Each structure stands twice: as structure tokens, then as C-alpha cells.
Amino acid sequence: MNTKDMHNNRNTTNDLYDDLKKIKEKAGETRDAITQVAYDAKGKAQELFEQKLADVKEKSADFQENVISYVQENPVKAIGFSVLAGLILSQLLRR
């Protein structure tokens, strides 16, 4: 192998190392970007979950208030519905 071939071989090796170094840097940047996107998505999902949970709690409280109000205004009907519901459930659970 002559001097020119050895010099070209060294340059090719150095080019390969430089390319590998660039690929490694890009891979790290890509990993960091993906990590950031994942954290952002997690934060948005948490916010959405908390908002939906608050909505469900509010609707549940409204429903509870409506039931209490109905029972106070119509105690006989409420007892009748409760007995009927109990009978239906007991029949369904026997099967």
C-alpha cells in the first residue's frame, strides 16, 4: 500500500468517525425532542383528566341535589320507586 492509499484510508476512517459522531448527536437531539413531546402530552392528558373529573364531580353533586330535592318533595313516590327497584334487582340477581 502506498502513501497515497494510506492517506485516503485515514481520511475515509476520519470521515466515518465524523459521520458517526454527527449521527450520535442527531440521535441525542431526537431523543430529547421525543422526551419533551412525551412530557408535554402527559401534562395535557393530566389537565384533560382533571377537567373531566371536575365535570363529573359537579354533575354528580347536581344529580345528588336533584335526588334529595325530589325525595323531600315526594317521599311516598320515592319510597315506592325504591321498593320497586329493590324488587327488580332481587329478581335479576337470583338468575
C-alpha contacts under 8 A as a table, 3 or more apart, distances in Angstrom:
res1	aa1	res2	aa2	distance
1	M	5	D	6.14
1	M	6	M	6.76
2	N	5	D	5.40
2	N	6	M	6.37
3	T	6	M	5.09
3	T	7	H	6.09
4	K	7	H	5.08
4	K	8	N	6.17
5	D	8	N	5.08
5	D	9	N	5.98
6	M	9	N	4.95
6	M	10	R	6.12
7	H	10	R	5.10
7	H	11	N	6.20
8	N	11	N	5.01
8	N	12	T	6.07
9	N	12	T	5.07
9	N	13	T	6.20
10	R	13	T	5.05
10	R	14	N	6.08
11	N	14	N	5.00
11	N	15	D	5.98
12	T	15	D	4.99
12	T	16	L	6.13
13	T	16	L	5.03
13	T	17	Y	6.25
14	N	17	Y	5.07
14	N	18	D	6.09
15	D	18	D	5.00
15	D	19	D	6.04
16	L	19	D	5.01
16	L	20	L	6.06
17	Y	20	L	5.01
17	Y	21	K	6.03
18	D	21	K	5.02
18	D	22	K	6.23
19	D	22	K	5.09
19	D	23	I	6.14
20	L	23	I	4.99
20	L	24	K	6.06
21	K	24	K	5.08
21	K	25	E	6.23
22	K	25	E	5.06
22	K	26	K	6.14
23	I	26	K	5.08
23	I	27	A	6.02
24	K	27	A	5.03
24	K	28	G	6.23
25	E	28	G	5.11
25	E	29	E	6.25
26	K	29	E	4.99
26	K	30	T	6.03
27	A	30	T	5.02
27	A	31	R	6.07
28	G	31	R	5.03
28	G	32	D	6.15
29	E	32	D	5.08
29	E	33	A	6.15
30	T	33	A	5.05
30	T	34	I	6.11
31	R	34	I	5.15
31	R	35	T	6.08
32	D	35	T	5.05
32	D	36	Q	6.19
33	A	36	Q	5.11
33	A	37	V	6.23
34	I	37	V	5.08
34	I	38	A	6.13
35	T	38	A	5.07
35	T	39	Y	6.25
36	Q	39	Y	5.14
36	Q	40	D	6.14
37	V	40	D	5.04
37	V	41	A	6.06
38	A	41	A	5.08
38	A	42	K	6.08
39	Y	42	K	5.02
39	Y	43	G	6.16
40	D	43	G	5.11
40	D	44	K	6.23
41	A	44	K	5.12
41	A	45	A	6.04
42	K	45	A	5.08
42	K	46	Q	6.10
43	G	46	Q	5.09
43	G	47	E	6.22
44	K	47	E	5.07
44	K	48	L	6.14
45	A	48	L	5.09
45	A	49	F	6.03
46	Q	49	F	5.06
46	Q	50	E	6.12
47	E	50	E	5.20
47	E	51	Q	6.14
48	L	51	Q	5.08
48	L	52	K	6.13
49	F	52	K	5.17
49	F	53	L	5.99
50	E	53	L	5.00
50	E	54	A	6.10
51	Q	54	A	5.15
51	Q	55	D	6.27
52	K	55	D	4.96
52	K	56	V	6.17
53	L	56	V	5.08
53	L	57	K	6.14
54	A	57	K	5.07
54	A	58	E	6.12
55	D	58	E	5.10
55	D	59	K	6.17
56	V	59	K	5.13
56	V	60	S	5.95
57	K	60	S	5.00
57	K	61	A	6.12
58	E	61	A	5.14
58	E	62	D	6.21
59	K	62	D	4.98
59	K	63	F	6.06
60	S	63	F	5.05
60	S	64	Q	6.10
61	A	64	Q	5.02
61	A	65	E	6.16
62	D	65	E	5.11
62	D	66	N	6.21
63	F	66	N	5.04
63	F	67	V	6.18
64	Q	67	V	5.12
64	Q	68	I	6.16
65	E	68	I	5.15
65	E	69	S	6.04
66	N	69	S	5.07
66	N	70	Y	6.05
67	V	70	Y	5.08
67	V	71	V	6.09
68	I	71	V	5.17
68	I	72	Q	6.12
69	S	72	Q	5.16
69	S	73	E	6.19
70	Y	73	E	5.13
70	Y	74	N	5.81
70	Y	75	P	7.80
70	Y	78	A	7.68
71	V	74	N	5.09
71	V	75	P	4.98
71	V	77	K	7.87
71	V	78	A	5.52
72	Q	75	P	5.76
74	N	77	K	5.50
74	N	78	A	6.13
75	P	78	A	5.06
75	P	79	I	6.20
76	V	79	I	5.23
76	V	80	G	6.20
77	K	80	G	4.94
77	K	81	F	6.10
78	A	81	F	5.14
78	A	82	S	6.13
79	I	82	S	5.01
79	I	83	V	6.17
80	G	83	V	5.20
80	G	84	L	6.14
81	F	84	L	5.04
81	F	85	A	5.97
82	S	85	A	5.09
82	S	86	G	6.08
83	V	86	G	5.05
83	V	87	L	6.22
84	L	87	L	5.15
84	L	88	I	6.24
85	A	88	I	5.14
85	A	89	L	6.10
86	G	89	L	5.15
86	G	90	S	6.05
87	L	90	S	5.14
87	L	91	Q	6.27
88	I	91	Q	5.21
88	I	92	L	6.23
89	L	92	L	5.03
89	L	93	L	6.03
90	S	93	L	5.18
90	S	94	R	6.23
91	Q	94	R	5.34
91	Q	95	R	6.98
92	L	95	R	5.75
